[in-house]
Amino acid sequence: MNLPNKLTCLRIALVPLVVIIYLCISPDFCILSESANLALRDVLAFLVFVAASITDLLDGQIARRQNLITSFGKFADPIADKMLVNTLLILMVYTHQANVIAVVLMICRDLIVDGLRMIASQNGKVVSAGMPGKVKTVLQMFAIAVLLLKNWPFVFWNLPLGSILLWCATIVSLYSGWIYFYKLRKYVLESM
């Protein structure tokens, strides 16, 4: 197993750690003043999330630079991203930190795109992530980071940056899902 694939597996392994941190540490233990309401749980989840996000950045760069792109990497990398992002989004909906409608729309889009990719792969077509899909992932990651930090330091200016980024990610997510559907519609029609 090459280094990019090890980094992808590390990202997958960090998902249960985030869940344990998020569900086992009390949100009542704040490390900043009550006005900022920044809990230790959120800071620890943020740090693990940032570490996992860095592995996402590194695995792709290393794989391309050293020509280490593998079938496993093409398959596992987007799964690792979705596991990490969707797990945190679900946890934040559970704790009322993220809008449930935005999260449901993004998760449904991911399921539809995965189904489209599966149909296309059965017809010998490999579909890699396009630029809108990559922008969606970056927006999701920034939204999650800001939401985990309870909009800190933007909370002092009453700027709900985390929610703004989450809705921007939702819009880009739906747009990129439409692009996937439009590109792959002939495979869907052929499979009916």
N, C-alpha and C positions, 0 to 999 in steps of 0.2 A: 504494500500500500504506500503510495507516494505522499509527500507532505501536504499538498492541497486536499487530498482525500482524508488525511488524518485531521486536518483543521475542520473539515466539514463534519466529521464524526464527533470532534470535540464540541462543536456548536450544538449538535443533537444532544450530547450528554449534558450540556449546560441547561437544557430546557427543564428537566426535573428539578435541578437545583433552584432555578427561579421559582418554580411552583412551591417547593418546600419553604424557601425564604418567605414567599408571599403569603402562604397560608399558615405558617407556624410562628411567625414573629408578630407580636401584637402591634396593631397600627396606633395604639395609644402611646407608645414610647417614641416621643418626638425628640429630634436632635436640634431643632431650631425653635424659635419662639412660637407660641400658639398662633400668632398672626400668619406666619408662613406655613405652619402645620405640616412640617416635613418630617415624616416618620423614618426611623431607622430601617424599617422593612423596605420602604420605597428607595432609600439610598442604596441599600445592599442589592436590591433587584436591579436598580439602575447600573451599578458597577458590573454585575454579571452580564446584563444586557449589552453594555458597551464592549466588554471583553468578547462576547459572542459576535457582536457586529463587526468587530475588528477582524475576527477569523473569517468572516464573510468577505471582507475587503481583500484580505491577504490571500485566501485560497484561489480566488479568481486571478489576481495579479500574478501569483507564482505559477499557476497552471499555464497561463498564456505566455509568460516570459520564458519559462523553461520547457515549453511544449509538453506539458504533463496532463493534457486534457484527456480524460478517460470517459468511457460510457458510464461508469459508476458515478463520477463527478457530475456529469450532465444530469443524471437521474437524482442523485442525493442532494446536490446543492440547493435546488429550488425547494425540495422537501424540507431541508433543514431550515431554510429561511421562513417558510410558512409555519413550521412547527413553532419556531421561536416567536415570530410576530403574532400569529393567531393565538398562541397560548397566553401571551401577555395581554393582548386585546381582550380576550375572554376574562382573564383575571381582573382587568380594570373595569370591565362592565359589571362583574360580580361585586366589586367594591365601589361601584358608582363613580368611577373616575373617567369613564369613557362612555360616549353615547352609543346605546345599544343598536340604533338603526344604522349608524355608520359602520359599526363592526359587522352586523349581519350582512349588509350589502357587500362589504369587502370579502367576507368569508364565502358568501354565495358566488361571487365573481370568481374566486380562486377555484371553487369546486367545478364551476362551468368550464373554466379555462383548462383545468386538468382533464376533464372529460373530453374536451375538444382535442387536446394534445394526444390523448389515448386513441381516439378515433383516427387522427392523422397518422399516428405511429403504426396503426394496423394497416395503413395504406402505404407504408414505407416513407412517410414524411416526418422528419425530425424538426420540431419547432422550438427554436431557442427564444429566450426572452428578448423582446424588442425594447427600444428606448423608453416608450411610455411605461412598460412594466418595470423597468429598472428605476425610473423616476418615482413610480408608485411605492416601490420598496424603500427607497431613500426617504420619501415623505413619511411613510409609516414609521420608520425607525426614528426619525426626528420627533414625530408626534408622540411616540411611546416614551422617548427620553424626557421630553418636556412634561408630559402627563405624570410620569413617575416622580418627577421633581416638583409636582404640584404647581407648575408654571413659575417656579422660582428661577430667576429673580423677577420675572415679569409680573408676578402677583402684586408687587408693590405699585405697579402702574395700572392695575386692573385690566391687564391685557390677557385675554384667554388664549394665549398662543397655542397651547396644546390642542384645544378644541378646533381652532382655525386650521392647524396643520392636519388634524385628523380628518376634517371635512375636505380639505384639499386632496389628501390621499384618497379619500373615497371617490371624489370626482375623477381623478386621474385613473383610479382603479377601474371604474366603470367604463371610462373612455378606452383604456387599454384592453379591457374585456371585449368591447365592441370591435376593436381592431382584430383581435384574435378570431372572433366569430366571423367577421367579414372575410378574412383571409382563408379560413378553414371551412366555410359554409358548403363548398362542393363536397367535401368528405362527409359532412353531416348528412347532406341530401343523399349521397350514394349509400350511406349505411342504413337508410330508412327502408 
